[in-house]
Amino acid sequence: MKTTLDTFNTFPQHARTWAYQSSRDLSDAEAAELRTLARTFTNEWHSHGAPLKAAADVLYNRFLIMMVDEDANAAGGCSIDSSVQQIRSIQQKLNIDLLNRMNLAYLNSDNELETVHASKIADAFEHGALTEETTVFNNMVTSKTELETNWRISLVKSWAATRITVA
């Protein structure tokens, strides 16, 4: 299971970034297939006929990360639409959901990845599954810098903090 961002080392800090979370853990074989499908797409990704400098990787056997260096060519509306179409195709092929933003992924006390639906965050906090300092994954990042500094954050620094009541 890969957990490092080294695939994106050559990209500038402002590179446009998308983080997609799978609806379930992927087996190593499924993660490898997702990585291959996504990399095949990013290697052929174009915007208005011009190739994009893009890359993709799968982290924690749960997250698909895609990145574009827009210094060379910007990802326009049509190219972004084509990426969403590719995500939908991958979803069907692997029987997963990558577009549902209502599930919060977090690292439990054993440092294992778990998820909780947004509607259950308060309950999970109340019962101790989540604490203020629980590491959660913020899939709303939009740049390489944000991916490095604001993707793995504490619960209280995330959007999910609005769903808990701190005593």
C-alpha positions in Angstrom: 0.0 0.0 0.0 1.5 3.3 -1.1 1.3 6.3 1.3 3.8 8.8 -0.2 3.4 11.6 -2.7 6.7 10.9 -4.5 4.9 10.5 -7.9 4.3 14.2 -7.9 7.9 15.3 -7.0 8.5 17.1 -10.3 5.2 19.1 -10.1 5.2 22.7 -9.0 3.6 23.6 -5.7 0.7 25.3 -7.4 -0.1 22.2 -9.6 -3.9 21.7 -9.9 -4.9 18.7 -7.8 -7.9 16.4 -7.3 -8.3 13.9 -4.6 -11.0 11.2 -5.0 -11.8 8.8 -2.2 -13.0 5.3 -2.9 -16.2 4.1 -1.2 -14.3 1.1 0.2 -10.8 -0.2 0.7 -9.2 -1.6 -2.4 -7.3 -4.8 -2.6 -3.7 -4.4 -3.7 -4.7 -5.8 -7.1 -7.6 -3.3 -7.4 -5.3 -0.4 -6.3 -2.8 -1.5 -9.0 -5.6 -1.6 -11.6 -6.9 1.8 -10.6 -3.4 3.2 -10.7 -2.9 1.7 -14.2 -6.2 3.0 -15.5 -5.6 6.5 -14.1 -2.1 6.7 -15.3 -3.1 5.6 -18.8 -5.6 8.4 -18.8 -3.3 11.1 -17.5 -0.6 10.0 -20.0 -3.0 10.7 -22.8 -4.9 13.6 -21.3 -5.2 16.7 -23.5 -6.8 20.1 -23.3 -7.8 21.7 -26.6 -5.6 19.2 -28.5 -2.5 20.0 -26.4 -1.1 17.3 -24.1 -1.3 18.0 -20.3 1.6 17.3 -18.0 -0.4 15.1 -15.6 0.1 12.3 -13.2 -2.0 10.0 -11.0 -1.4 7.7 -8.1 -3.4 5.6 -5.6 -2.6 6.2 -1.9 -3.6 4.1 1.1 -5.5 1.8 -1.3 -8.3 4.3 -1.0 -7.5 7.6 -2.7 -7.0 8.4 -6.3 -4.8 11.6 -6.6 -4.6 13.3 -10.0 -2.4 16.3 -10.7 -1.8 18.7 -13.6 1.1 21.1 -14.1 -0.8 24.0 -15.7 2.4 25.9 -16.4 2.6 24.0 -19.7 -1.1 23.8 -20.6 -4.2 24.5 -18.5 -6.9 22.0 -17.9 -10.0 23.5 -19.5 -13.6 22.6 -19.0 -13.7 19.9 -21.7 -10.5 18.2 -20.4 -11.9 18.2 -16.8 -15.2 16.8 -18.1 -13.2 14.0 -19.8 -11.5 13.2 -16.5 -14.8 12.9 -14.7 -16.0 10.6 -17.5 -12.9 8.5 -16.9 -13.6 8.5 -13.2 -17.1 7.2 -13.9 -15.8 4.5 -16.2 -13.3 3.4 -13.5 -16.1 3.4 -10.9 -18.1 0.9 -13.1 -15.1 -1.3 -13.9 -14.0 -1.6 -10.2 -17.5 -1.4 -8.6 -16.6 1.6 -6.4 -17.7 5.2 -5.9 -15.1 7.9 -6.2 -17.4 10.9 -6.5 -19.2 10.7 -3.1 -17.9 13.5 -0.9 -20.1 12.6 2.1 -17.7 10.0 3.6 -15.0 11.2 5.9 -11.8 9.0 5.9 -9.8 9.0 9.1 -7.0 7.1 10.8 -8.2 5.3 13.9 -6.3 4.8 17.1 -4.5 1.8 15.5 -3.5 4.1 12.6 -5.8 2.1 10.3 -8.0 3.8 7.7 -11.7 4.0 8.4 -14.6 6.0 7.1 -17.7 7.5 8.6 -20.6 9.1 6.7 -21.1 12.8 7.3 -24.4 12.1 9.0 -22.6 9.9 11.6 -19.7 12.1 12.5 -21.3 13.5 15.6 -22.1 10.0 16.9 -18.6 8.8 16.1 -17.2 11.8 18.1 -19.6 11.3 21.0 -18.6 7.6 21.2 -14.9 8.3 21.0 -14.2 6.8 17.6 -13.2 10.3 16.6 -11.4 12.9 18.7 -10.4 16.5 18.1 -6.9 15.3 17.1 -8.0 12.4 14.9 -6.2 12.6 11.5 -8.8 13.0 8.8 -8.4 13.3 5.0 -9.4 16.6 3.4 -10.3 15.7 -0.2 -11.2 19.3 -1.0 -7.5 20.2 -1.7 -6.9 21.9 -5.0 -3.1 22.2 -5.3 0.1 20.3 -4.5 0.8 22.6 -1.6 -2.6 21.9 -0.1 -2.2 18.1 -0.7 1.1 18.2 1.2 0.0 20.5 4.1 -3.8 20.3 4.3 -4.8 16.8 3.1 -4.0 15.0 6.4 -5.2 17.2 9.1 -6.8 17.0 12.6 -10.6 16.7 12.8 -10.9 20.2 14.4 -9.2 21.8 11.3 -11.5 20.0 8.8 -14.9 20.7 7.4 -16.2 17.9 9.7 -15.5 20.1 12.8 -18.8 21.8 12.2 -20.5 18.5 12.9 -19.1 18.0 16.4 -19.6 19.7 19.7 -16.5 20.2 21.7 -17.1 20.4 25.5 
